[in-house]
Amino acid sequence: MSRVGDMLFAARQEVEAVRLVLEVASRYLDDGRFSLAAAMAILRYTVRYDIAESLLRNALRCQADNIQAQAFLAHVRMARGDVADGCALFSGMMRRYPDERAAICEYMSTSLLQVGYPMESLKILQSYLETGQATALLLKNVGCALLCVNRSAEAIPWYERAVALDAAGAAAAQSEYACALLKAGRLGEGWALYARRGLFERNLIAGDRAAWFLALPRLRPGDEVAGRRIILFQEQGLGDTLQFIRFVPDLLAKGAAVTILVPRTLVRLLAQSCPGASVREARSFAREEGYDYILPIPDLPHIAGVMSERDIPAPASYLRADPGDVARFAALLPERRPRIGVVWAGERRMQSAPALLDQRRSTTLAALGAAVTPVDATLVSLQFGGPRGELAGWTGQALCDPMDAVRDMADTAAIMANLDLVISVDTSPVHLAGAVGCPVWMISREDACWRWGDSGERSAWYPGMRLFRARERSLVPALQEVGAALQIWVKQWHPS
């Protein structure tokens, strides 16, 4: 069941995968192991917490003292929004199973981290470690909690201790450890450690894990690239690709022949921005001979030798909108200036852990609108995906919505070329705005992504960016700061 379910979920056949998991579990309702395995699959790949909870309750009906099932049930309660109930369930487990305190603390601290309560997780971990036995996972979770509360330099020694205690057991923490190094500004060390990860380990890829080119050697620092044919491929999200594609000119200048594999939505934008490279759609890239190396796009800074923020190439713009597209969207937008683009939510994720993170980075149109309107400007919606449906219920200041005319991110770039400012949560349009040279204000969740560092209003990655950082789980106070700053900005704005 587990193996076939993994294959179906990986192939994005979620409905069929859930049906299979439930069908198998229903045949063995008196064997809690099947219900527990089914619940874990559901939790790994979906946000169907209702189904997971039913399966876990059945597993506990069969085996009331199953600690793993109890821990996952507590996590489900937290993920469904009842953090107090989940903590109460964990506390009860601590009392009932004193010999399992380390394992229960691992589960509890991990759950609190996943649902966005890093400080609470840190306090529980510190309390336990005063008297309890340390494990690699507990030490790693301390590092993760410190990373999430923007104390990345303090996090690094905890990751080091986790690896020293159990290198194999701490392998899963490698990417987190790398992110702590990057967030703390130790870029050279961070890239080197991050490059040691297994490809696709974050399960956020846009390509095919079985792609033929993955058998090619992976490009490493120091490899000769002059005259070599190199495939760069999108491994993770659109934002990562937009951020790191700036390093392609470095490879081209060294004489490499570069082919870039990306989703269809990026093909036209990168083709017009990287004229020296061949840009292809990843899913239709058939086998071709003669390539020498592959490289996931997030590893480009490692190959380019970026050791500190001073080494980051940060031109005013490195992605280009097509002039014809710019003119086409200029005719669709209201003439009144300034024009301000807004994005209030990221892409809705189907998997539990990314979905929980998305809840922390995203807001609603109602919340953003309450903070920034009314404003003496033209508002332009750049929102994509499911959250765009919130426009139907919006009754506040008029928003121009040109997204029906958008075919891909080249079109979005053309819209941005007609804007004076973009205001967005931490999602791919932030990177697009920065890359095309449009001023952008980004609203960062409290547990800021590594790329924005621990503090500060500016970013070495995008000269035209201003950061508004949440200082608590809610984004509302940060949104209010944006609204106040916007009123000042509009009064001071003048056509360039």
N, C-alpha and C positions, 0 to 999 in steps of 0.2 A: 504493500500500500504506500509506504513512505517513498520508495524509489519512483514508482509510477506517478504518484502525486507531484513529486518534485519536478519530473519531466513535464507534466501538464502545466504546472504553474510557470515553469521556465519558458514554455511555449506560449504564455499568455492566454491559456485556455482555462481561466479561473473558474468559470461556471462548471465545466466538465470535471475539473479537479476537485472542487468542493463536493460535487455529486458523488464522485468515486469514493472520497474519504468518508462521507456519511453513509454510503451504502455498505462499505466494509465494516464500519463501526457498528451499524445497526444489526449486523449478523451475529455480533459477539457482545451483546449488551451485558452479559454476565461476566465478561472478562475485562476488567477495568483497564488493562494495558492497551487495548485497542482504542478505547475512548480517550485515554491520555495521549496516545500517539496522534490520534485524529485532531484533538484540541491543539496540540503543539503545531501541527501543520497549518491549521486554520489561523492560529496566532502569528505564525511566521509569514504567511503570504496574504492575509486579508485583514479587514477591520470588522469582521463579523464576530464581535464579542459576544453577542447573544448565543450564537451557535457554540462558540468555545465554552461559554459558561455552562450550557446544558451538558456538553460532553464531560466537562470536569466534574460536575455534580454527579454524573453517572459513574465516573471513575471512583469517586469517593464513596458512593453507595456500595461499590464492590470492595473497596479497600480504604476504610476510613482514615487510617494512619499514614497514607501515602503523602509524604512531605512535599514531593514535587508537585503533585496535583493540588495540594492546598496552597502552595506558593503561587502557582499559575492562576488559581482562582482569585487570590488576593490581588495579583497583578491585573487581572481582568476587571476587577472592581475599580481599581485605580484608573485604568485606561478608559472606563466608561464614565469617569468623572467623579466617582465617590472615593476620593483619596483617603478620607478619614476612615471609612469602612475597611479599605484595603490595609491600612496601617494597623487597625484593630485586629484584623485577621492575622497579620504577621506577629503582632505582640502576643496574641494567644498561642501561637506556635512556639514562640520563645519560652513561654511558661511551661508548655506541655512537653517540649522536647529539649531539655537543657543540654543534652549531649550533642545536639545538632545546631548549636547556636551559630557556628561559623557558616554552615551552609545556608541557614535561614537569613543571616545577615547579608550573605551574598545575594540571595534572591531579593530581599527587601531593598537594599541599596541600589541594585540594578533597576528595579521597578521604578523607584523614585527618580532615578536619572532619566529613564525613558519617558516618563510622563512630565518631566520638566520641573523637578524640585531638587536641584543639585545641592543647595545649602542644607536642606533637611537630610539628604543622603549623607553629606559630609559629617554632619553632627552625629548621626547614628554610627557611622564608621569610626569616627574618633572615639566615641564612647566605648564601642566594642573593643577596639584595639588597645585600650588602656589595660585590659586584663585578658582578652581573648587571643587565641592563636591566629597569627596572620597567615593568609593564603595569597597566592598570586592574584586571584581575582579580587580579593578585598583591597589589596594594595593598588591594583589597577583602577578600581572604582574610586579610591581616594584621588588618584591622579585625574580621573575623568571629572569628578566633582569640582576639583580646583580649576581645571580647564574651563568648565562651564560657568564658573563664577568669575572668569577673567583674571585668574591668578596663575597664568600658564607657567611662569618661571618656577613657582612652587610645585607645580604638578610634575615637572620633569623628574625630580629625584624619586618620586613614588613609582613612576613607570620603570625607572632603572631598578628599583628594589624588586618590583614584580618580576622583571626579566631575570634578575639574579637569583631569585628564589625558585623559579620554575620557568626556564626559557621556553620549553615546549608549551606549557600551559598558558604562558603570556603571549604566545604568538598572535592570538586574536587581537591583542592590544597594540600591535605594531603600527597600524594606521593612526590610532588615537595618539600614540607616543609621538609619531611623526608630526601630527597636527599640533601637539603641544610645543614641539621645537619650532615649528613654523610660526605659530602664534606668538611665541616669545622672541621672534626675530632671528633665531638661529637657522637661517634658511638653508645654508649648505648642508648641515647635518640633517635637517628635516627632509630635504629632497632625497638625500642618499638613503635614508631609512624608508621613506615612502616608496621608493623605487623597488624595494625588496618585497613588496606585497605580491600576493598572487593576483593575477588579472581577474577582474570581475567579482572580487570578493565582496563588494558593496551591493551587488545585485541591482545596480541602477543603470545597467548598460543599455545602449541603444542599438547594439549590433547582435551578432550571432556568435554564441560561445563555440560553435563547431566550425567557424569560418576557416577556410583552407589556409589563409595567410598566418594564422596563429602558430603554425609550425615553423615559421621563419625565425631566425635569431633576433633577439631583442637588442636594439641599439643601446650601447653603454657609453659612458663618458670615455673619451680617448679613442674610440673607434674612428677610423678614417672614413669620411663621408664624401670626399670629392669623387665624383664619378659614380657614386653608389645610388641605387634606387631604393627609396625608403617609403614605407607605408605608414602614415600617421592615421590613427583611428580613434574615434570617440569611444571612450570607455565608460564615462559617467554622464553627468547632466549637460544640458546645453550651456549653462553658465560657465562650467569649467572649460568647455571648448572655446567659448568667446573670450574668456580671460587669457588662456594660454596660447591661442593661435598667433598672438603677437610675436612669438619666437620663430615662426616659420622663416622670415627673412634671414635669420641667422644661419639656418641650414642651407638656404639657397645661396647665400653669399659664400659659403664654404664649398660650393660646387655640387651639392646633392641634388638629385632629381626626386622631387617630393610628390607623392600622391596622398591626398587627404580624403579619408572615408568618413562621412557624416550622414545624419538623417536628411531626408529630402528638404526639410524646412531650412537647412543651413547651406545647401549646395549653391544656390545662386548668389547668396551674400558672400560666401568665401571665394567663389570663382571670380567675382568682380573685385574682390579685395586682395587676393593673392594671385596676381596674374602669372607669376612664375611657377606656380604649382598646378597640378592636375587635381581637380576636385570632383569626387564621384559620390553617388549615393551608395551608402554602405550595403543596403539590403540587396541591391542588384549588381554588386561587384563580383563578376565571374572570375574564375581562376585565370591568372596570367603568369607567365614565366618571366624570370629575369630580375626579380626583386631580391635585394640583399638583406634588408633589415625591416623590422616593424618597431613601432613605438606608440604606446598609448599617449594621447595628447597631454594628459596631466604631467607626464614626465619630461616635457620640453624644457622647463626651467632647469632641471637637473642636468640635461645634456648641454644647455647653454652656459652652465657654470655660474648660476645666480647664487651668490654667497650671502648677500645682504640686500636690504631694500635699495641701496645705491646702485645695484646692478640691474634693477628692474627697468626695462625699456618702457617708458610711459609717455609716448607721444600724445599730442592733443587728440589725434584720431589715428586709428590704424585699420578700421573697417570703413568701407565706402558705400554710400547709397548711390543708386543709379540716378543720374540727373533727370531722366525721363520719368522715373517713378516719383522723384521729389516733386516735379511739376504736376503730376497727376494727382497726388494727394494734396498739394497746395490748393487745387481747385475744389477739393471736397471739404476743406476745413473752413470754419468761419474766419473772416478777415480780421476780426478784432484781436489785438495783441495786448498783453503777452498771452501766449498759449502754453498751457501747463498740462503735461501728460500725467495720468495717475494709474497706478497698479496697486490693488489692495490685497491680492492673494496669490500664492504660488500654485503650481500644478497640484491637483489633488492626487495623493498617492494611494495605491491599492494595498500596499503592505503596511503592517501595523507600525513598526518602528519609524519609517519615513512619514507615515500619516500623523503620528504623534508630534514629530518635529514640525511638520507643516502647520499644525494647529498653533504652534508657538510663534512661527514666523509670519503668519497670515493674520489679516483682520477682515473686516467687512466694509462694504461700500458705505453702509450707514454710519459706522464708527469713523471712517476716514472723512466722510462728508461732514459729519458733525464737527470735526476738528478744523477743517480747512475752509469751510464755506460759511457765509457768503464771502466771496473774494472778487475783486475787480479785475477779472481775467477770464479768458476762455478756457474751460476745462475739457480735456480730450481723454477719453478712456482708451487705455492700451491693454485693458484686461483681456485675458485669454481663458479658454477652458470653461469648466463648470461655473466658477464664480461670476463669470460675465452675466449669467442669468439674473444676478441681483439688480441689474439695470432696470429690469421690468418693473420692479417695485419702488424704484427711486423717485421721490417727489420733491427733491431739493433743487438746488441751482442746476441749470441745464448742463448736461454733459454731451459733447459731440462724440459719437461712437462710430469711427470709420472702420472697425475691425471686420465688418462683412466683406470689405474690399481687399482684405489682407490674405495673400496666398502663402506667404512664408516670411521669414525674418528679414529678408531683403526689403519687403514692403514695410515692415515695422520700422526698419532703419530709415526708410524714406519718410515716414511720418515724423520720426524724431528729428530729421533734418529740418522740419518745419516748426519745431517746438522751441520754446525758450527755456524750459525746465521740465524735468521728469521727477515725479515723486513716487517712490515705490518701496514696497517691502523687499526683503532679500530674496530675489528670484531673478531669472535670466534677463528680463528687460533692464535691470540695473547694469549688468555687464554690457549689454548692447548699447545703452545710452553712453556709458563711459567710453566704449570702444569707438563710437562714431563722433565723439566730441561734444555731445549734448550735456549741459550741466545737469547733474542728477543728485537728488537728496534721497538717501537710503535710510529706511527705518529698520534698525537691527533689533532682533530679539535679544533678551537678556543674556542668554548663553551664545554670545556672538560667534559666528563662524571664524575659523582660524585666520582667514584671509583679511579680516578687518582688525586684527590685533586685540589687545585687552582694553584699550582706551583711545581717546582722541577723536577729533571730528574729521580728519583727513585720511586719505589712503594713498600709499605709494603706487598703487595699481592704476588709479584713475585721478588725474590732476583736477578734473572738474567735479569731483564727488564731495558731498558733505554728509557726514554720518550723524544720525540721531539715534542714540542708544537707549533702549529700554533698561531701566534699573530695577525692574520687577517683572514678574511673569506676564502681567498685562501690558499690552502695547499702548493703552489709552494715554498715560502721561506723556509718552514720547510723541504720540500723535498731537497732543495739545501743544507741545513744544514746536512741532512742525507748523501748526496753524498760526502760532504767534510769530514765528520767523517769516512765514509766508506773507503776512500782512505787511511787515517791514520791507520784504523783498519787492513786493508789488509797488509800493510807494517809491522805492528807489530805482525801479527798473526803467530802462530807456532803450530804444532800438539800437542795436549795434551797427 
